[in-house]
Each structure stands twice: as C-alpha cells, then as structure tokens.
Amino acid sequence: MENKKLIWWTMILLGILGGILFFPLPIDGKFTCFFHRMALPSQTIAAEDHGKQLVDYYVHRFSFFWWGSLLLVSAGIYLLNKKNNLNKQKGLS
C-alpha cells in the first residue's frame, strides 16, 4: 500500500510541476509559458497580430500538457483522499 501512496504523491508533484511549467503566461510578449521560454528559446512569436498568435501557438502546442497536469493533480489528490477515508473507516491510520 505504501507503493501506491508513493505513486499518488509522485502524480501530485509532477502535476504541480507541469502546472507551473505549462501555465499560460505571456513572457516578454514572445513566449507562451515557462516551458516555451526554457526549452524553445529560438521559437519566438512574430509581432503582427500578436495576441492571437500567442494564443494559437499555446493552444496547439502546450495547453494539453497544462490540462493533463491539472488532471494528474486532481487524480492524485482524489486517490490519496479515498485511501485516507477508507483507513479512517477501518480504524487504521
């Protein structure tokens, strides 16, 4: 059971890290998220119709990672709480 708990905590931590790295945030008006800035610094967004291009670039490349990170955190918290509630009902800790 401790292995499952470790997996759930890993899911939560990876989800939080992904949520931070892929959070939609225009950085310097050229990058869409922290991951874009760190991993792909040569792929900046051109200046014409800038807002729409930033959104399109983010949605087609990084948004699924952000939503996936949120799902990882949610699933990890749900599973951890479910296990804790079962243990409380059985009188375990």
Secondary structure, DSSP 8 states (H G I E B T S, - for coil): -HHHHHHHHHHHHHHHHHHHHT----BTTTBSSHHHHHH-TT----STTHHHHHHHHHHHHTHHHHHHHHHHHHHHHHHHHHHHHHHHHHT--
